[in-house]
Amino acid sequence: MLPTAPVVFLLDVDNTLLDNDQVTRDLKQHLVHTFGPDREQRFWSIFEDCRKERGYADYLGALQRYRVEHPHDPSILQMSLFLVDYPFRTRIFPGALDVIRWLRDWGPAVILSDGDAVFQPLKVQRSGIMDAVDNNVLIYIHKEEQLADVERHYPAKQYVLIDDKLRILTAVKKIWGTRVTTVFPRQGHYAHDEQIVESNPPADITIDQIADLQRYDLPTLLAASGGPA
């Protein structure tokens, strides 16, 4: 049995540590240039269908489905290379890796992400995030449904969960209660969707950007969970 840590820090990737909205904008621009506007729109339609079916963003799966519709389009090769070779390291939010190093002074830092089994790990590795967390990476389809497995891999007395999706923070808070401090960096389109924000209770801590987390000390972070001091 693994030893129980006093605290484990769980960090999302997309729009928490890495500017995934900018990655998407770059991808859209590349699609228009490579496929033209009509096929670019068709790709995103397929992408959204895949997201609804699978519960996560599956770029490679959408590209495979697009290929079935256009089996003789050689430009698909350019699209796949764009995804695989994308310079994710350049999209890390300012101060994000510093935050990880700072948190590791207090306890293990673990990536807790949703995503596919190929592209998401590639993104985490190519961005430098995997090295920053010493290869502590968990990727699920619906991570809020896998908290027992998270505890099995990284048992802790307390958790601090940092995620740009208030829906995820709310779901985890309902399960772990005061064992978790939820931190909401208002980065990315989900974090600024007022309908989402208004339909969920506030996180324990809200910050404007990931670098702002360094303004807090450990006792303040843990006390924000609402549990006993």
N, C-alpha and C positions, 0 to 999 in steps of 0.2 A: 504494500500500500504506500502511495506517495505521501510525503509529509505535508501537513496543512500549513500553508503560508499565512502570515498575519493579514496580508492584503495582496491581491492580484489586480492588475490594471488591464482591462479589456478594451481594445481600440478598434473601431471600424476603419475601413480604408477609404472608400469612395466618398469624396466631399467631406471627409473628416481629416485624413492625413494628406490626401491627394486630390487635386482639383479635377475631378472626373467630368464636371460640366465643360471644362475647356477641352478635355480629350474628346468629348462628344462633338463639340463645335469643330474641332480639327477634322474629325472623322466625316462630318457632314460636308465640309468643304472638299475633302478628298473624294467623297462619293460623287458629288456634283461634277467635279473635274474628270473623274474616271468613267462614270456611267451616264452622266447627264441628269438633268433635274427630274425627269419622269421616273427613271429607274432608281434614282436616289430616294424618291418618295416611296417607291414600292419596297425598297429594302427596309425602310423604317416601319412600314406597315407589317412586314414579315417579322421584324424585330419585336414589335409590340405584341404580336400574336404569340411569339415564343415566350415573351416575358409572362404573359397571362397564363400560358400552359404550364410553365416550369417554375414560376415564382422568383426568377432572378434574371438579370441581364445576360443574355447568351449571344454575344456578337458572332462567335464562330458558328454556332448552331443556325443563326439567322442567315449567315453567308452560305452555309451548306444548303439550306432550303432555297435560297435565291438561286443557287447553282442548278438545282433541279429544274427551275423554271427557265433558266437560260444556260443550257449545257454547252453551248458553242461560243460563249462569250469569253475570249481570252483575257479580258481586263480583270476577271475575278482573281487571277493570280496577283495582280497589283494590289488588290484590296486585301488579300490574305497577308501579303508581305508588309503592308502598311500596319496592320494590327500587330503582327509579330515583332516588327522592328521599331515600334513607336517608342520615343524617348521618354518613358514614364518618369524618369528621375527629374526631368525638367518641370514636372507638374506637381512636385511635392510642395505643399503650402509652406510659406516662410515660417521657420521655427519648429516645424513638425518633428523633425528628427531630434532637435534639441529637447523637445518635450519628452520624447521617448527615453532619451538618455537620462534626463532628470528624474523621470518616474522610476527608472530601474535602480535608483539609489534606495528606494523604499520597498520595492518588490518586483516580481516578474511582470514584464509587459508582454501582452499576448494579443496578436491580431485575431479578431473575431469578426468574420466577414461572411456575407452571402456571395454565391457566384458559382460558375461552372468549374469543372475539374481541370481545365487546361489554361484558359485565358486569365482567370483571376489569379491563380498561383504565379503565372508568368508576370503579371502586373506587379504583384507584391515583391517578386524577386528582382525584376529589372529596375524597379524604382529605388532599390536600396533599403526598403522597409524590412524585408526578411532578415537581412544582416543586423539591422538596428534592434530587432527584438530577439536576436540570437536564435532564429528559426522557430520561435514559438508562434505557430500559425494554425488557426482552425478556420476552415471554410465549409459552410453548410449550404443547404438550399433554403431553409428557414431557421436561422440561428436562434431565434427566440423560442423555438420548439425543442432545442437541443441543450438546454441548460444543465441537465443531468450529465450529459457527456462532457460539457465544459468543466463541471465540478470533478468529474472522474480524472480528466487530464491535468487540471490545475486546481486542486482543492485549496480553499482559502476560507478564513474566518470572515473576511469582508472583501467585497469587490467594488471596483470603480469602473463603470461602463461609460465610454465616451463615444457618442454616435450622433450623426447629423439628422437621423430620422427619429422624430419624437414618438412615432408609433412604436418603434422598437423599444425605446427607453420605457415607454408606458407599459408595454407587455412584460418586459423583464422585471420592472418594479412590482407588478402585480404578483409575480411568482416569488421573487427573492425578498421583497419588502425592505426592511431596514438593513438587510445584509448587503445591499448595493447602494452606492451613490451614483445617480444618473447625471451625466454631464452632457449638455446640449450645445455644441458649437454651431452657431447660426451661419453655416456656410453651405452654399449649394441651393438648388431650386427647391428641394423638399423642405429645407429649413426655413424658407421664405414663402412657402405656400400657406397663406393665412387660413384657408379652410382646414388644413391639417393641424396647424398650430392651435386653432380655436377649438378643435374637436378632441384635443388631448390635454390632460393636466400638465402644468409646467414641470420641467425636470428639476431635480434638486439644485442643480447649478446650471445657469445659462451664461455662455460667453460668446463674444462676437467672432473670435477666431481661435484656432487651436493654440497658438502661441500664448494667448491670455491665461491658459491654465497654469502657467508658472507663477502667477500672482498668488496662488493658494499654497498653503503648507499642508502637510499630511493630516494633522489633527482637524483642520478646517474641512478638508475633503471628506474625511470619515464622519465627522459630526453632521455634515449636511444630509446624510442618509436618513436622519430622523431617529436613529437608534440610540441606545444608552451611551453616554460619554465614556 
